[in-house]
Amino acid sequence: MFNLFKKKEVPGTEVTLRIEGMHCSSCAMSIDGLLEETEGIISCSTSYAQAKVTIKFDPAKTSKERILEVLSKMEYHFFEETSVNSHETEPR
């Protein structure tokens, strides 16, 4: 009817990373906090239960490599999500 609750879709590139080393939901909040302060990040959602983070970013302002560089400052290990038929990527 009025589409009041419909979110406006913002264009961007999305990447999902698996995370090792989180101990609690505060760890997930710390990851989100760091990413939200990073230029070019449109949105991010970290799940402690699923051990992954989904990041939407503006490729004109940042890159997946820059995001991984920012995340490397944390005590966790991040891995790119892979499909069933592909090989694991190295930890970052």
Secondary structure, 3 states (H helix, E strand, C coil): CCCCCCCCCCCCEEEEEEEECCCCHHHHHHHHHHHHCCCCEEEEEEECCCCEEEEEECCCCCCHHHHHHHHCCCCCEEEECCCCCCCCCCCC
